[in-house]
């Protein structure tokens, strides 16, 4: 399971995860998807990126 909040800053990231994963699987650039979703902090971006790699 993905953590609900970023462990570093406390931002809720689980709400973005499904869309992020779907768009990356559809071939979009992960960095552009994160920018589009408004995930600007590196700590939060890293959490989403790491979880997709695990899956
Ligand atoms: Zn964060």
mmCIF file of the protein (N, C-alpha, C, O) and its ligand, coordinates in Angstrom:
data_MODEL
# 
_entry.id   MODEL 
# 
loop_
_entity.id 
_entity.type 
_entity.pdbx_number_of_molecules 
1 polymer     1 
2 non-polymer 1 
# 
_entity_poly.entity_id                      1 
_entity_poly.type                           'polypeptide(L)' 
_entity_poly.nstd_linkage                   no 
_entity_poly.nstd_monomer                   no 
_entity_poly.pdbx_seq_one_letter_code       
;(UNK)(UNK)(UNK)(UNK)(UNK)(UNK)(UNK)(UNK)(UNK)(UNK)(UNK)(UNK)(UNK)(UNK)(UNK)(UNK)
(UNK)(UNK)(UNK)(UNK)(UNK)(UNK)(UNK)(UNK)(UNK)(UNK)(UNK)(UNK)(UNK)(UNK)(UNK)(UNK)
(UNK)(UNK)(UNK)(UNK)(UNK)(UNK)(UNK)(UNK)(UNK)(UNK)(UNK)(UNK)(UNK)(UNK)(UNK)(UNK)
(UNK)(UNK)(UNK)(UNK)(UNK)(UNK)(UNK)
;
_entity_poly.pdbx_seq_one_letter_code_can   XXXXXXXXXXXXXXXXXXXXXXXXXXXXXXXXXXXXXXXXXXXXXXXXXXXXXXX 
_entity_poly.pdbx_strand_id                 A 
# 
loop_
_entity_poly_seq.entity_id 
_entity_poly_seq.num 
_entity_poly_seq.mon_id 
_entity_poly_seq.hetero 
1 1  UNK n 
1 2  UNK n 
1 3  UNK n 
1 4  UNK n 
1 5  UNK n 
1 6  UNK n 
1 7  UNK n 
1 8  UNK n 
1 9  UNK n 
1 10 UNK n 
1 11 UNK n 
1 12 UNK n 
1 13 UNK n 
1 14 UNK n 
1 15 UNK n 
1 16 UNK n 
1 17 UNK n 
1 18 UNK n 
1 19 UNK n 
1 20 UNK n 
1 21 UNK n 
1 22 UNK n 
1 23 UNK n 
1 24 UNK n 
1 25 UNK n 
1 26 UNK n 
1 27 UNK n 
1 28 UNK n 
1 29 UNK n 
1 30 UNK n 
1 31 UNK n 
1 32 UNK n 
1 33 UNK n 
1 34 UNK n 
1 35 UNK n 
1 36 UNK n 
1 37 UNK n 
1 38 UNK n 
1 39 UNK n 
1 40 UNK n 
1 41 UNK n 
1 42 UNK n 
1 43 UNK n 
1 44 UNK n 
1 45 UNK n 
1 46 UNK n 
1 47 UNK n 
1 48 UNK n 
1 49 UNK n 
1 50 UNK n 
1 51 UNK n 
1 52 UNK n 
1 53 UNK n 
1 54 UNK n 
1 55 UNK n 
# 
loop_
_struct_asym.id 
_struct_asym.entity_id 
A 1 
B 2 
# 
loop_
_chem_comp.id 
_chem_comp.type 
_chem_comp.mon_nstd_flag 
UNK 'L-peptide linking' . 
ZN  non-polymer         . 
# 
_pdbx_entity_nonpoly.entity_id   2 
_pdbx_entity_nonpoly.name        ? 
_pdbx_entity_nonpoly.comp_id     ZN 
# 
_pdbx_nonpoly_scheme.asym_id         B 
_pdbx_nonpoly_scheme.entity_id       2 
_pdbx_nonpoly_scheme.mon_id          ZN 
_pdbx_nonpoly_scheme.ndb_seq_num     1 
_pdbx_nonpoly_scheme.pdb_seq_num     101 
_pdbx_nonpoly_scheme.auth_seq_num    101 
_pdbx_nonpoly_scheme.pdb_mon_id      ZN 
_pdbx_nonpoly_scheme.auth_mon_id     ZN 
_pdbx_nonpoly_scheme.pdb_strand_id   A 
_pdbx_nonpoly_scheme.pdb_ins_code    . 
# 
loop_
_atom_site.group_PDB 
_atom_site.id 
_atom_site.type_symbol 
_atom_site.label_atom_id 
_atom_site.label_alt_id 
_atom_site.label_comp_id 
_atom_site.label_asym_id 
_atom_site.label_entity_id 
_atom_site.label_seq_id 
_atom_site.pdbx_PDB_ins_code 
_atom_site.Cartn_x 
_atom_site.Cartn_y 
_atom_site.Cartn_z 
_atom_site.occupancy 
_atom_site.B_iso_or_equiv 
_atom_site.pdbx_formal_charge 
_atom_site.auth_seq_id 
_atom_site.auth_comp_id 
_atom_site.auth_asym_id 
_atom_site.auth_atom_id 
_atom_site.pdbx_PDB_model_num 
ATOM   1   N  N  . UNK A 1 1  ? 0.833  -1.212 0.000   1.00 0.00 ? 1   UNK A N  1 
ATOM   2   C  CA . UNK A 1 1  ? 0.000  0.000  0.000   1.00 0.00 ? 1   UNK A CA 1 
ATOM   3   C  C  . UNK A 1 1  ? 0.861  1.253  0.000   1.00 0.00 ? 1   UNK A C  1 
ATOM   4   O  O  . UNK A 1 1  ? 1.911  1.302  0.641   1.00 0.00 ? 1   UNK A O  1 
ATOM   5   N  N  . UNK A 1 2  ? 0.415  2.237  -0.708  1.00 0.00 ? 2   UNK A N  1 
ATOM   6   C  CA . UNK A 1 2  ? 1.113  3.513  -0.677  1.00 0.00 ? 2   UNK A CA 1 
ATOM   7   C  C  . UNK A 1 2  ? 0.715  4.258  0.600   1.00 0.00 ? 2   UNK A C  1 
ATOM   8   O  O  . UNK A 1 2  ? -0.453 4.261  0.986   1.00 0.00 ? 2   UNK A O  1 
ATOM   9   N  N  . UNK A 1 3  ? 1.692  4.884  1.246   1.00 0.00 ? 3   UNK A N  1 
ATOM   10  C  CA . UNK A 1 3  ? 1.339  5.704  2.413   1.00 0.00 ? 3   UNK A CA 1 
ATOM   11  C  C  . UNK A 1 3  ? 0.387  6.824  2.007   1.00 0.00 ? 3   UNK A C  1 
ATOM   12  O  O  . UNK A 1 3  ? 0.464  7.341  0.893   1.00 0.00 ? 3   UNK A O  1 
ATOM   13  N  N  . UNK A 1 4  ? -0.502 7.192  2.913   1.00 0.00 ? 4   UNK A N  1 
ATOM   14  C  CA . UNK A 1 4  ? -1.467 8.244  2.590   1.00 0.00 ? 4   UNK A CA 1 
ATOM   15  C  C  . UNK A 1 4  ? -0.774 9.587  2.476   1.00 0.00 ? 4   UNK A C  1 
ATOM   16  O  O  . UNK A 1 4  ? -1.110 10.403 1.617   1.00 0.00 ? 4   UNK A O  1 
ATOM   17  N  N  . UNK A 1 5  ? 0.201  9.810  3.353   1.00 0.00 ? 5   UNK A N  1 
ATOM   18  C  CA . UNK A 1 5  ? 0.890  11.095 3.352   1.00 0.00 ? 5   UNK A CA 1 
ATOM   19  C  C  . UNK A 1 5  ? 2.374  10.920 3.074   1.00 0.00 ? 5   UNK A C  1 
ATOM   20  O  O  . UNK A 1 5  ? 2.968  9.884  3.373   1.00 0.00 ? 5   UNK A O  1 
ATOM   21  N  N  . UNK A 1 6  ? 2.953  11.959 2.495   1.00 0.00 ? 6   UNK A N  1 
ATOM   22  C  CA . UNK A 1 6  ? 4.389  11.990 2.314   1.00 0.00 ? 6   UNK A CA 1 
ATOM   23  C  C  . UNK A 1 6  ? 5.061  11.938 3.679   1.00 0.00 ? 6   UNK A C  1 
ATOM   24  O  O  . UNK A 1 6  ? 4.698  12.688 4.585   1.00 0.00 ? 6   UNK A O  1 
ATOM   25  N  N  . UNK A 1 7  ? 6.038  11.054 3.824   1.00 0.00 ? 7   UNK A N  1 
ATOM   26  C  CA . UNK A 1 7  ? 6.680  10.902 5.130   1.00 0.00 ? 7   UNK A CA 1 
ATOM   27  C  C  . UNK A 1 7  ? 7.552  12.104 5.478   1.00 0.00 ? 7   UNK A C  1 
ATOM   28  O  O  . UNK A 1 7  ? 7.857  12.328 6.650   1.00 0.00 ? 7   UNK A O  1 
ATOM   29  N  N  . UNK A 1 8  ? 7.952  12.875 4.481   1.00 0.00 ? 8   UNK A N  1 
ATOM   30  C  CA . UNK A 1 8  ? 8.842  14.004 4.735   1.00 0.00 ? 8   UNK A CA 1 
ATOM   31  C  C  . UNK A 1 8  ? 8.090  15.285 5.081   1.00 0.00 ? 8   UNK A C  1 
ATOM   32  O  O  . UNK A 1 8  ? 8.455  15.973 6.035   1.00 0.00 ? 8   UNK A O  1 
ATOM   33  N  N  . UNK A 1 9  ? 7.042  15.617 4.319   1.00 0.00 ? 9   UNK A N  1 
ATOM   34  C  CA . UNK A 1 9  ? 6.393  16.915 4.503   1.00 0.00 ? 9   UNK A CA 1 
ATOM   35  C  C  . UNK A 1 9  ? 4.942  16.805 4.934   1.00 0.00 ? 9   UNK A C  1 
ATOM   36  O  O  . UNK A 1 9  ? 4.342  17.808 5.319   1.00 0.00 ? 9   UNK A O  1 
ATOM   37  N  N  . UNK A 1 10 ? 4.356  15.602 4.879   1.00 0.00 ? 10  UNK A N  1 
ATOM   38  C  CA . UNK A 1 10 ? 2.986  15.436 5.352   1.00 0.00 ? 10  UNK A CA 1 
ATOM   39  C  C  . UNK A 1 10 ? 1.907  15.693 4.317   1.00 0.00 ? 10  UNK A C  1 
ATOM   40  O  O  . UNK A 1 10 ? 0.721  15.589 4.629   1.00 0.00 ? 10  UNK A O  1 
ATOM   41  N  N  . UNK A 1 11 ? 2.296  16.028 3.082   1.00 0.00 ? 11  UNK A N  1 
ATOM   42  C  CA . UNK A 1 11 ? 1.299  16.244 2.033   1.00 0.00 ? 11  UNK A CA 1 
ATOM   43  C  C  . UNK A 1 11 ? 0.594  14.936 1.692   1.00 0.00 ? 11  UNK A C  1 
ATOM   44  O  O  . UNK A 1 11 ? 1.223  13.880 1.626   1.00 0.00 ? 11  UNK A O  1 
ATOM   45  N  N  . UNK A 1 12 ? -0.717 15.016 1.476   1.00 0.00 ? 12  UNK A N  1 
ATOM   46  C  CA . UNK A 1 12 ? -1.471 13.825 1.100   1.00 0.00 ? 12  UNK A CA 1 
ATOM   47  C  C  . UNK A 1 12 ? -1.140 13.460 -0.341  1.00 0.00 ? 12  UNK A C  1 
ATOM   48  O  O  . UNK A 1 12 ? -1.403 14.236 -1.261  1.00 0.00 ? 12  UNK A O  1 
ATOM   49  N  N  . UNK A 1 13 ? -0.562 12.278 -0.534  1.00 0.00 ? 13  UNK A N  1 
ATOM   50  C  CA . UNK A 1 13 ? -0.158 11.869 -1.880  1.00 0.00 ? 13  UNK A CA 1 
ATOM   51  C  C  . UNK A 1 13 ? -0.990 10.714 -2.423  1.00 0.00 ? 13  UNK A C  1 
ATOM   52  O  O  . UNK A 1 13 ? -0.996 10.477 -3.631  1.00 0.00 ? 13  UNK A O  1 
ATOM   53  N  N  . UNK A 1 14 ? -1.690 9.996  -1.555  1.00 0.00 ? 14  UNK A N  1 
ATOM   54  C  CA . UNK A 1 14 ? -2.426 8.817  -2.026  1.00 0.00 ? 14  UNK A CA 1 
ATOM   55  C  C  . UNK A 1 14 ? -3.506 9.199  -3.032  1.00 0.00 ? 14  UNK A C  1 
ATOM   56  O  O  . UNK A 1 14 ? -3.833 8.409  -3.918  1.00 0.00 ? 14  UNK A O  1 
ATOM   57  N  N  . UNK A 1 15 ? -4.065 10.405 -2.905  1.00 0.00 ? 15  UNK A N  1 
ATOM   58  C  CA . UNK A 1 15 ? -5.127 10.832 -3.807  1.00 0.00 ? 15  UNK A CA 1 
ATOM   59  C  C  . UNK A 1 15 ? -4.628 10.966 -5.238  1.00 0.00 ? 15  UNK A C  1 
ATOM   60  O  O  . UNK A 1 15 ? -5.415 10.885 -6.181  1.00 0.00 ? 15  UNK A O  1 
ATOM   61  N  N  . UNK A 1 16 ? -3.336 11.170 -5.406  1.00 0.00 ? 16  UNK A N  1 
ATOM   62  C  CA . UNK A 1 16 ? -2.775 11.376 -6.737  1.00 0.00 ? 16  UNK A CA 1 
ATOM   63  C  C  . UNK A 1 16 ? -2.233 10.093 -7.349  1.00 0.00 ? 16  UNK A C  1 
ATOM   64  O  O  . UNK A 1 16 ? -1.923 10.040 -8.539  1.00 0.00 ? 16  UNK A O  1 
ATOM   65  N  N  . UNK A 1 17 ? -2.126 9.077  -6.530  1.00 0.00 ? 17  UNK A N  1 
ATOM   66  C  CA . UNK A 1 17 ? -1.366 7.923  -6.976  1.00 0.00 ? 17  UNK A CA 1 
ATOM   67  C  C  . UNK A 1 17 ? -2.021 7.175  -8.135  1.00 0.00 ? 17  UNK A C  1 
ATOM   68  O  O  . UNK A 1 17 ? -1.344 6.803  -9.093  1.00 0.00 ? 17  UNK A O  1 
ATOM   69  N  N  . UNK A 1 18 ? -3.330 6.954  -8.055  1.00 0.00 ? 18  UNK A N  1 
ATOM   70  C  CA . UNK A 1 18 ? -4.010 6.196  -9.109  1.00 0.00 ? 18  UNK A CA 1 
ATOM   71  C  C  . UNK A 1 18 ? -3.869 6.882  -10.470 1.00 0.00 ? 18  UNK A C  1 
ATOM   72  O  O  . UNK A 1 18 ? -3.583 6.239  -11.481 1.00 0.00 ? 18  UNK A O  1 
ATOM   73  N  N  . UNK A 1 19 ? -4.078 8.207  -10.471 1.00 0.00 ? 19  UNK A N  1 
ATOM   74  C  CA . UNK A 1 19 ? -3.971 8.918  -11.742 1.00 0.00 ? 19  UNK A CA 1 
ATOM   75  C  C  . UNK A 1 19 ? -2.529 8.917  -12.244 1.00 0.00 ? 19  UNK A C  1 
ATOM   76  O  O  . UNK A 1 19 ? -2.276 8.732  -13.435 1.00 0.00 ? 19  UNK A O  1 
ATOM   77  N  N  . UNK A 1 20 ? -1.598 9.123  -11.333 1.00 0.00 ? 20  UNK A N  1 
ATOM   78  C  CA . UNK A 1 20 ? -0.184 9.115  -11.719 1.00 0.00 ? 20  UNK A CA 1 
ATOM   79  C  C  . UNK A 1 20 ? 0.196  7.779  -12.368 1.00 0.00 ? 20  UNK A C  1 
ATOM   80  O  O  . UNK A 1 20 ? 0.795  7.742  -13.443 1.00 0.00 ? 20  UNK A O  1 
ATOM   81  N  N  . UNK A 1 21 ? -0.164 6.699  -11.697 1.00 0.00 ? 21  UNK A N  1 
ATOM   82  C  CA . UNK A 1 21 ? 0.215  5.374  -12.176 1.00 0.00 ? 21  UNK A CA 1 
ATOM   83  C  C  . UNK A 1 21 ? -0.423 5.088  -13.538 1.00 0.00 ? 21  UNK A C  1 
ATOM   84  O  O  . UNK A 1 21 ? 0.231  4.566  -14.441 1.00 0.00 ? 21  UNK A O  1 
ATOM   85  N  N  . UNK A 1 22 ? -1.690 5.430  -13.674 1.00 0.00 ? 22  UNK A N  1 
ATOM   86  C  CA . UNK A 1 22 ? -2.409 5.184  -14.920 1.00 0.00 ? 22  UNK A CA 1 
ATOM   87  C  C  . UNK A 1 22 ? -1.767 5.953  -16.083 1.00 0.00 ? 22  UNK A C  1 
ATOM   88  O  O  . UNK A 1 22 ? -1.572 5.406  -17.169 1.00 0.00 ? 22  UNK A O  1 
ATOM   89  N  N  . UNK A 1 23 ? -1.446 7.215  -15.841 1.00 0.00 ? 23  UNK A N  1 
ATOM   90  C  CA . UNK A 1 23 ? -0.896 8.035  -16.927 1.00 0.00 ? 23  UNK A CA 1 
ATOM   91  C  C  . UNK A 1 23 ? 0.505  7.606  -17.304 1.00 0.00 ? 23  UNK A C  1 
ATOM   92  O  O  . UNK A 1 23 ? 0.874  7.662  -18.477 1.00 0.00 ? 23  UNK A O  1 
ATOM   93  N  N  . UNK A 1 24 ? 1.291  7.180  -16.331 1.00 0.00 ? 24  UNK A N  1 
ATOM   94  C  CA . UNK A 1 24 ? 2.636  6.698  -16.645 1.00 0.00 ? 24  UNK A CA 1 
ATOM   95  C  C  . UNK A 1 24 ? 2.551  5.392  -17.443 1.00 0.00 ? 24  UNK A C  1 
ATOM   96  O  O  . UNK A 1 24 ? 3.313  5.178  -18.386 1.00 0.00 ? 24  UNK A O  1 
ATOM   97  N  N  . UNK A 1 25 ? 1.618  4.531  -17.051 1.00 0.00 ? 25  UNK A N  1 
ATOM   98  C  CA . UNK A 1 25 ? 1.439  3.275  -17.782 1.00 0.00 ? 25  UNK A CA 1 
ATOM   99  C  C  . UNK A 1 25 ? 0.963  3.520  -19.210 1.00 0.00 ? 25  UNK A C  1 
ATOM   100 O  O  . UNK A 1 25 ? 1.217  2.717  -20.107 1.00 0.00 ? 25  UNK A O  1 
ATOM   101 N  N  . UNK A 1 26 ? 0.269  4.638  -19.408 1.00 0.00 ? 26  UNK A N  1 
ATOM   102 C  CA . UNK A 1 26 ? -0.181 5.002  -20.751 1.00 0.00 ? 26  UNK A CA 1 
ATOM   103 C  C  . UNK A 1 26 ? 0.925  5.652  -21.576 1.00 0.00 ? 26  UNK A C  1 
ATOM   104 O  O  . UNK A 1 26 ? 0.720  6.006  -22.737 1.00 0.00 ? 26  UNK A O  1 
ATOM   105 N  N  . UNK A 1 27 ? 2.098  5.804  -20.966 1.00 0.00 ? 27  UNK A N  1 
ATOM   106 C  CA . UNK A 1 27 ? 3.241  6.271  -21.729 1.00 0.00 ? 27  UNK A CA 1 
ATOM   107 C  C  . UNK A 1 27 ? 3.629  7.724  -21.501 1.00 0.00 ? 27  UNK A C  1 
ATOM   108 O  O  . UNK A 1 27 ? 4.510  8.239  -22.191 1.00 0.00 ? 27  UNK A O  1 
ATOM   109 N  N  . UNK A 1 28 ? 2.994  8.393  -20.552 1.00 0.00 ? 28  UNK A N  1 
ATOM   110 C  CA . UNK A 1 28 ? 3.368  9.785  -20.291 1.00 0.00 ? 28  UNK A CA 1 
ATOM   111 C  C  . UNK A 1 28 ? 4.670  9.849  -19.490 1.00 0.00 ? 28  UNK A C  1 
ATOM   112 O  O  . UNK A 1 28 ? 5.037  8.920  -18.770 1.00 0.00 ? 28  UNK A O  1 
ATOM   113 N  N  . UNK A 1 29 ? 5.337  10.969 -19.645 1.00 0.00 ? 29  UNK A N  1 
ATOM   114 C  CA . UNK A 1 29 ? 6.580  11.190 -18.912 1.00 0.00 ? 29  UNK A CA 1 
ATOM   115 C  C  . UNK A 1 29 ? 6.249  11.402 -17.429 1.00 0.00 ? 29  UNK A C  1 
ATOM   116 O  O  . UNK A 1 29 ? 5.470  12.296 -17.098 1.00 0.00 ? 29  UNK A O  1 
ATOM   117 N  N  . UNK A 1 30 ? 6.831  10.592 -16.533 1.00 0.00 ? 30  UNK A N  1 
ATOM   118 C  CA . UNK A 1 30 ? 6.514  10.713 -15.099 1.00 0.00 ? 30  UNK A CA 1 
ATOM   119 C  C  . UNK A 1 30 ? 6.711  12.129 -14.553 1.00 0.00 ? 30  UNK A C  1 
ATOM   120 O  O  . UNK A 1 30 ? 5.904  12.604 -13.755 1.00 0.00 ? 30  UNK A O  1 
ATOM   121 N  N  . UNK A 1 31 ? 7.759  12.787 -14.972 1.00 0.00 ? 31  UNK A N  1 
ATOM   122 C  CA . UNK A 1 31 ? 8.017  14.146 -14.463 1.00 0.00 ? 31  UNK A CA 1 
ATOM   123 C  C  . UNK A 1 31 ? 6.918  15.113 -14.884 1.00 0.00 ? 31  UNK A C  1 
ATOM   124 O  O  . UNK A 1 31 ? 6.507  15.976 -14.108 1.00 0.00 ? 31  UNK A O  1 
ATOM   125 N  N  . UNK A 1 32 ? 6.443  14.963 -16.125 1.00 0.00 ? 32  UNK A N  1 
ATOM   126 C  CA . UNK A 1 32 ? 5.385  15.850 -16.600 1.00 0.00 ? 32  UNK A CA 1 
ATOM   127 C  C  . UNK A 1 32 ? 4.060  15.575 -15.896 1.00 0.00 ? 32  UNK A C  1 
ATOM   128 O  O  . UNK A 1 32 ? 3.296  16.499 -15.619 1.00 0.00 ? 32  UNK A O  1 
ATOM   129 N  N  . UNK A 1 33 ? 3.792  14.306 -15.610 1.00 0.00 ? 33  UNK A N  1 
ATOM   130 C  CA . UNK A 1 33 ? 2.566  13.972 -14.884 1.00 0.00 ? 33  UNK A CA 1 
ATOM   131 C  C  . UNK A 1 33 ? 2.607  14.565 -13.482 1.00 0.00 ? 33  UNK A C  1 
ATOM   132 O  O  . UNK A 1 33 ? 1.610  15.110 -13.008 1.00 0.00 ? 33  UNK A O  1 
ATOM   133 N  N  . UNK A 1 34 ? 3.743  14.463 -12.825 1.00 0.00 ? 34  UNK A N  1 
ATOM   134 C  CA . UNK A 1 34 ? 3.883  15.031 -11.482 1.00 0.00 ? 34  UNK A CA 1 
ATOM   135 C  C  . UNK A 1 34 ? 3.706  16.545 -11.511 1.00 0.00 ? 34  UNK A C  1 
ATOM   136 O  O  . UNK A 1 34 ? 3.050  17.109 -10.636 1.00 0.00 ? 34  UNK A O  1 
ATOM   137 N  N  . UNK A 1 35 ? 4.280  17.199 -12.499 1.00 0.00 ? 35  UNK A N  1 
ATOM   138 C  CA . UNK A 1 35 ? 4.102  18.648 -12.633 1.00 0.00 ? 35  UNK A CA 1 
ATOM   139 C  C  . UNK A 1 35 ? 2.624  18.977 -12.821 1.00 0.00 ? 35  UNK A C  1 
ATOM   140 O  O  . UNK A 1 35 ? 2.105  19.915 -12.216 1.00 0.00 ? 35  UNK A O  1 
ATOM   141 N  N  . UNK A 1 36 ? 1.951  18.191 -13.668 1.00 0.00 ? 36  UNK A N  1 
ATOM   142 C  CA . UNK A 1 36 ? 0.555  18.418 -13.985 1.00 0.00 ? 36  UNK A CA 1 
ATOM   143 C  C  . UNK A 1 36 ? -0.339 18.227 -12.766 1.00 0.00 ? 36  UNK A C  1 
ATOM   144 O  O  . UNK A 1 36 ? -1.340 18.925 -12.607 1.00 0.00 ? 36  UNK A O  1 
ATOM   145 N  N  . UNK A 1 37 ? 0.026  17.282 -11.911 1.00 0.00 ? 37  UNK A N  1 
ATOM   146 C  CA . UNK A 1 37 ? -0.765 17.006 -10.709 1.00 0.00 ? 37  UNK A CA 1 
ATOM   147 C  C  . UNK A 1 37 ? -0.454 17.986 -9.589  1.00 0.00 ? 37  UNK A C  1 
ATOM   148 O  O  . UNK A 1 37 ? -1.145 18.003 -8.570  1.00 0.00 ? 37  UNK A O  1 
ATOM   149 N  N  . UNK A 1 38 ? 0.571  18.795 -9.766  1.00 0.00 ? 38  UNK A N  1 
ATOM   150 C  CA . UNK A 1 38 ? 0.916  19.775 -8.750  1.00 0.00 ? 38  UNK A CA 1 
ATOM   151 C  C  . UNK A 1 38 ? 1.795  19.225 -7.648  1.00 0.00 ? 38  UNK A C  1 
ATOM   152 O  O  . UNK A 1 38 ? 1.883  19.801 -6.563  1.00 0.00 ? 38  UNK A O  1 
ATOM   153 N  N  . UNK A 1 39 ? 2.451  18.099 -7.931  1.00 0.00 ? 39  UNK A N  1 
ATOM   154 C  CA . UNK A 1 39 ? 3.398  17.528 -6.962  1.00 0.00 ? 39  UNK A CA 1 
ATOM   155 C  C  . UNK A 1 39 ? 4.748  18.183 -7.221  1.00 0.00 ? 39  UNK A C  1 
ATOM   156 O  O  . UNK A 1 39 ? 5.539  17.697 -8.029  1.00 0.00 ? 39  UNK A O  1 
ATOM   157 N  N  . UNK A 1 40 ? 4.999  19.266 -6.543  1.00 0.00 ? 40  UNK A N  1 
ATOM   158 C  CA . UNK A 1 40 ? 6.186  20.054 -6.864  1.00 0.00 ? 40  UNK A CA 1 
ATOM   159 C  C  . UNK A 1 40 ? 7.374  19.739 -5.959  1.00 0.00 ? 40  UNK A C  1 
ATOM   160 O  O  . UNK A 1 40 ? 8.524  19.942 -6.348  1.00 0.00 ? 40  UNK A O  1 
ATOM   161 N  N  . UNK A 1 41 ? 7.101  19.250 -4.770  1.00 0.00 ? 41  UNK A N  1 
ATOM   162 C  CA . UNK A 1 41 ? 8.215  18.980 -3.858  1.00 0.00 ? 41  UNK A CA 1 
ATOM   163 C  C  . UNK A 1 41 ? 8.874  17.645 -4.203  1.00 0.00 ? 41  UNK A C  1 
ATOM   164 O  O  . UNK A 1 41 ? 8.205  16.662 -4.524  1.00 0.00 ? 41  UNK A O  1 
ATOM   165 N  N  . UNK A 1 42 ? 10.193 17.642 -4.127  1.00 0.00 ? 42  UNK A N  1 
ATOM   166 C  CA . UNK A 1 42 ? 10.911 16.442 -4.508  1.00 0.00 ? 42  UNK A CA 1 
ATOM   167 C  C  . UNK A 1 42 ? 10.602 15.255 -3.591  1.00 0.00 ? 42  UNK A C  1 
ATOM   168 O  O  . UNK A 1 42 ? 10.569 14.111 -4.045  1.00 0.00 ? 42  UNK A O  1 
ATOM   169 N  N  . UNK A 1 43 ? 10.380 15.527 -2.315  1.00 0.00 ? 43  UNK A N  1 
ATOM   170 C  CA . UNK A 1 43 ? 10.088 14.429 -1.388  1.00 0.00 ? 43  UNK A CA 1 
ATOM   171 C  C  . UNK A 1 43 ? 8.809  13.696 -1.792  1.00 0.00 ? 43  UNK A C  1 
ATOM   172 O  O  . UNK A 1 43 ? 8.746  12.469 -1.714  1.00 0.00 ? 43  UNK A O  1 
ATOM   173 N  N  . UNK A 1 44 ? 7.797  14.439 -2.220  1.00 0.00 ? 44  UNK A N  1 
ATOM   174 C  CA . UNK A 1 44 ? 6.521  13.831 -2.617  1.00 0.00 ? 44  UNK A CA 1 
ATOM   175 C  C  . UNK A 1 44 ? 6.663  13.112 -3.956  1.00 0.00 ? 44  UNK A C  1 
ATOM   176 O  O  . UNK A 1 44 ? 6.140  12.012 -4.136  1.00 0.00 ? 44  UNK A O  1 
ATOM   177 N  N  . UNK A 1 45 ? 7.374  13.740 -4.895  1.00 0.00 ? 45  UNK A N  1 
ATOM   178 C  CA . UNK A 1 45 ? 7.596  13.122 -6.209  1.00 0.00 ? 45  UNK A CA 1 
ATOM   179 C  C  . UNK A 1 45 ? 8.296  11.785 -6.062  1.00 0.00 ? 45  UNK A C  1 
ATOM   180 O  O  . UNK A 1 45 ? 7.960  10.805 -6.726  1.00 0.00 ? 45  UNK A O  1 
ATOM   181 N  N  . UNK A 1 46 ? 9.275  11.773 -5.177  1.00 0.00 ? 46  UNK A N  1 
ATOM   182 C  CA . UNK A 1 46 ? 10.069 10.566 -4.976  1.00 0.00 ? 46  UNK A CA 1 
ATOM   183 C  C  . UNK A 1 46 ? 9.206  9.429  -4.436  1.00 0.00 ? 46  UNK A C  1 
ATOM   184 O  O  . UNK A 1 46 ? 9.403  8.267  -4.794  1.00 0.00 ? 46  UNK A O  1 
ATOM   185 N  N  . UNK A 1 47 ? 8.250  9.769  -3.575  1.00 0.00 ? 47  UNK A N  1 
ATOM   186 C  CA . UNK A 1 47 ? 7.383  8.728  -3.019  1.00 0.00 ? 47  UNK A CA 1 
ATOM   187 C  C  . UNK A 1 47 ? 6.541  8.070  -4.105  1.00 0.00 ? 47  UNK A C  1 
ATOM   188 O  O  . UNK A 1 47 ? 6.437  6.844  -4.157  1.00 0.00 ? 47  UNK A O  1 
ATOM   189 N  N  . UNK A 1 48 ? 5.942  8.881  -4.970  1.00 0.00 ? 48  UNK A N  1 
ATOM   190 C  CA . UNK A 1 48 ? 5.116  8.315  -6.040  1.00 0.00 ? 48  UNK A CA 1 
ATOM   191 C  C  . UNK A 1 48 ? 5.963  7.522  -7.027  1.00 0.00 ? 48  UNK A C  1 
ATOM   192 O  O  . UNK A 1 48 ? 5.582  6.425  -7.435  1.00 0.00 ? 48  UNK A O  1 
ATOM   193 N  N  . UNK A 1 49 ? 7.095  8.067  -7.406  1.00 0.00 ? 49  UNK A N  1 
ATOM   194 C  CA . UNK A 1 49 ? 7.968  7.388  -8.353  1.00 0.00 ? 49  UNK A CA 1 
ATOM   195 C  C  . UNK A 1 49 ? 8.423  6.045  -7.803  1.00 0.00 ? 49  UNK A C  1 
ATOM   196 O  O  . UNK A 1 49 ? 8.407  5.039  -8.511  1.00 0.00 ? 49  UNK A O  1 
ATOM   197 N  N  . UNK A 1 50 ? 8.825  6.033  -6.544  1.00 0.00 ? 50  UNK A N  1 
ATOM   198 C  CA . UNK A 1 50 ? 9.326  4.803  -5.928  1.00 0.00 ? 50  UNK A CA 1 
ATOM   199 C  C  . UNK A 1 50 ? 8.241  3.745  -5.871  1.00 0.00 ? 50  UNK A C  1 
ATOM   200 O  O  . UNK A 1 50 ? 8.525  2.559  -6.039  1.00 0.00 ? 50  UNK A O  1 
ATOM   201 N  N  . UNK A 1 51 ? 6.999  4.157  -5.635  1.00 0.00 ? 51  UNK A N  1 
ATOM   202 C  CA . UNK A 1 51 ? 5.934  3.169  -5.516  1.00 0.00 ? 51  UNK A CA 1 
ATOM   203 C  C  . UNK A 1 51 ? 5.589  2.537  -6.852  1.00 0.00 ? 51  UNK A C  1 
ATOM   204 O  O  . UNK A 1 51 ? 5.262  1.352  -6.913  1.00 0.00 ? 51  UNK A O  1 
ATOM   205 N  N  . UNK A 1 52 ? 5.658  3.308  -7.911  1.00 0.00 ? 52  UNK A N  1 
ATOM   206 C  CA . UNK A 1 52 ? 5.386  2.715  -9.224  1.00 0.00 ? 52  UNK A CA 1 
ATOM   207 C  C  . UNK A 1 52 ? 6.466  1.711  -9.576  1.00 0.00 ? 52  UNK A C  1 
ATOM   208 O  O  . UNK A 1 52 ? 6.171  0.665  -10.154 1.00 0.00 ? 52  UNK A O  1 
ATOM   209 N  N  . UNK A 1 53 ? 7.714  2.010  -9.236  1.00 0.00 ? 53  UNK A N  1 
ATOM   210 C  CA . UNK A 1 53 ? 8.790  1.079  -9.538  1.00 0.00 ? 53  UNK A CA 1 
ATOM   211 C  C  . UNK A 1 53 ? 8.612  -0.234 -8.777  1.00 0.00 ? 53  UNK A C  1 
ATOM   212 O  O  . UNK A 1 53 ? 8.890  -1.310 -9.307  1.00 0.00 ? 53  UNK A O  1 
ATOM   213 N  N  . UNK A 1 54 ? 8.147  -0.137 -7.536  1.00 0.00 ? 54  UNK A N  1 
ATOM   214 C  CA . UNK A 1 54 ? 7.927  -1.343 -6.735  1.00 0.00 ? 54  UNK A CA 1 
ATOM   215 C  C  . UNK A 1 54 ? 6.835  -2.199 -7.353  1.00 0.00 ? 54  UNK A C  1 
ATOM   216 O  O  . UNK A 1 54 ? 6.934  -3.426 -7.380  1.00 0.00 ? 54  UNK A O  1 
ATOM   217 N  N  . UNK A 1 55 ? 5.791  -1.543 -7.850  1.00 0.00 ? 55  UNK A N  1 
ATOM   218 C  CA . UNK A 1 55 ? 4.691  -2.287 -8.433  1.00 0.00 ? 55  UNK A CA 1 
ATOM   219 C  C  . UNK A 1 55 ? 5.082  -2.813 -9.794  1.00 0.00 ? 55  UNK A C  1 
ATOM   220 O  O  . UNK A 1 55 ? 4.280  -3.474 -10.454 1.00 0.00 ? 55  UNK A O  1 
HETATM 221 ZN ZN . ZN  B 2 .  ? 6.636  15.657 0.512   1.00 0.00 ? 101 ZN  A ZN 1 
# 
